[in-house]
Amino acid sequence: MATLVLLKAGETKPYPLVTDETVLGRLPECTIQVDSNMVSRKHARLIREGTRFYVEDLGSGNGTAVNGQRIAARTLLNHDDRVKLGPILFRFEDPLVGSKTEPEGFRPSPKMPGFAVEMDGDEDTEATIMGTAGLVGGFGSLDVQPEAKLKGVLEISRGLAGTVDLDAMLPKILDTLFKVFPAADRGCILLKDEQGKMVPRAMKHRRAGDDESVKISRTILKKVLEDKQGVLSADAMNDKSIAASESIANFSIRSMMCVPLLGLNGDPVGAINIDTQNPLKQFRAEDLDLLMVVAGQAAISYETARLVTSFAEKQKQDSEMQIAARVQRALLPEKLPEVKDFQFFASYESAQAVGGDYYDCIVLADKRVALAFGDVAGKGVPASLVMSRMSAVVQNTMEFVHEVGQAAERINHHMCVNAVEGRFVTFTLSIIDLATYTMSLVIAGHMSPMIRKVDGSIEEFPEELVGLPIGVVDGMPYESVTRVLAPGEMVVIYTDGVSEAMNSKADLYGVERLRDLISAGPPDAHELGSLILADVKKHANGHPQNDDITLMCFGRMP
């Protein structure tokens, strides 16, 4: 049976694929619910056709990737493929289908000037293994030839001191190993990539003109990674007891050592392979034990540098996101207008550093005020970029067009030009005539505003009035509606971050609860808005925000 396995730190959770369609997303009704703010409500789906499975993105905000490549169309899945929804990683397992023909656990050598790595396909390489070295605290046995091991650790520490550039560190490790092992002729460091494949990252030859290929036994590499042991292999031609194996002999290797590089959690992150072609200087068991110690120190230095680099990158990203958040905040109105007989309130809280919700309040000529309110599909940086563009388009349009239907058509046209697929905007645009107390309104794919009347009853606009979201179809006409606001009437516009706010039990706040609260609320824009936000947070009870929460309240004073 095919299975989708959720991969978390230190644990896995399998989901058998028993139906023809499996929907993955944040909503409770999804087949597989994923609890992450970076995952869309309905993010992706797996489709079974015959005996094969395909994955398809459902217009998610952060995209779906297969083996590190973001997909744009339905994609066939093979056994052991990695499926990533935002930051959440799954492994697809279907033994009946099998994996790709690429050697398991190994990715071909990248294009590196003058070097290449080749993998032996002989499964009898096990016969050439002359010895192994186990782990003691990740370093091997330190009580054997301690002077040599201490010298090796000091050499690797001195060679890597002050190096945090990972690309520069790996060649330095090989340079140091060639000092510690004068007989070494060729060396290679392989590291795991995001898909768990072994990728050559650094190679070294002692003498110019040597064979450019660094050749590694796939069987030995597999043993090193699975058993977390170092392996010593000798030349098959020089030992009658292992003459049946030709793998190492065909490589023209007289002696070879391969040891794992263990991460801070004890799992292999890569491997070091060195060999000598000098038949008089074969590696011995004590050399393997020494290499284990040196590799242990090298792995710690590498992991430390990787963490330092990751931390520096994270700090840079955090700094840039803080700047982006300030820029986005600057796009929102600094303060709302203070005009006779009317009151205005607005609030914006993004689920991440930046978000895709938007509102604006523009004072027009002839005693009129335009109120724009929108929600970009998705969250995070992509949505914030669309939000920024929307802000500019609305500002420029409202400077010249003061009729809501025509203005909505112009805004839609500008947003459709060079639009990014799947990045539409649900939107409402209203213009209030302060002299006649008349509100003209267009709804483009957004929830209807709620109007609280003086008697506490709630009025909403019919679905027939709701047009398509902005940025979907160019040239779409938008129907407007006009209504006079009576004294004491309040208008509430909200995004789905309000109505779909969840608590720890995945219960939604809901439109009905919002409607009841508005009905019983005060006829004051600021008090009503603050009451709604407080009730939403009370419902969430500390549960992380799933979406941007944006609210606008305005109306005529009693």
DASULTA-V92241 format. One record per run of one state. SS is the DSSP state (hx for helix, st for strand, lp for the rest). FROM is the first residue (numbers start at 1). LEN is the number of residues. If there is no record, write none. Layout:
ss | from | len
SS | FROM | LEN
SS | FROM | LEN
This chain:
ss | from | len
lp | 1 | 2
st | 3 | 6
lp | 9 | 2
st | 11 | 6
lp | 17 | 4
st | 21 | 5
lp | 26 | 6
st | 32 | 2
lp | 34 | 10
st | 44 | 6
lp | 50 | 2
st | 52 | 6
lp | 58 | 6
st | 64 | 3
lp | 67 | 2
st | 69 | 2
lp | 71 | 4
st | 75 | 2
lp | 77 | 5
st | 82 | 4
lp | 86 | 2
st | 88 | 6
lp | 94 | 12
st | 106 | 1
lp | 107 | 5
st | 112 | 1
lp | 113 | 2
st | 115 | 6
lp | 121 | 4
hx | 125 | 4
st | 129 | 5
lp | 134 | 12
hx | 146 | 15
lp | 161 | 5
hx | 166 | 15
lp | 181 | 5
st | 186 | 7
lp | 193 | 5
st | 198 | 8
lp | 206 | 7
st | 213 | 5
hx | 218 | 10
lp | 228 | 2
st | 230 | 5
lp | 235 | 1
hx | 236 | 3
lp | 239 | 1
hx | 240 | 3
lp | 243 | 4
hx | 247 | 4
lp | 251 | 4
st | 255 | 8
lp | 263 | 5
st | 268 | 9
lp | 277 | 8
hx | 285 | 47
lp | 332 | 10
st | 342 | 8
lp | 350 | 7
st | 357 | 8
lp | 365 | 3
st | 368 | 9
lp | 377 | 3
hx | 380 | 21
lp | 401 | 3
hx | 404 | 13
lp | 417 | 8
st | 425 | 9
lp | 434 | 4
st | 438 | 8
lp | 446 | 4
st | 450 | 3
lp | 453 | 5
st | 458 | 2
lp | 460 | 3
hx | 463 | 3
st | 466 | 2
lp | 468 | 2
st | 470 | 1
lp | 471 | 10
st | 481 | 4
lp | 485 | 5
st | 490 | 5
lp | 495 | 1
hx | 496 | 4
lp | 500 | 2
st | 502 | 1
lp | 503 | 5
st | 508 | 1
lp | 509 | 2
hx | 511 | 10
lp | 521 | 4
hx | 525 | 16
lp | 541 | 8
st | 549 | 8
lp | 557 | 2
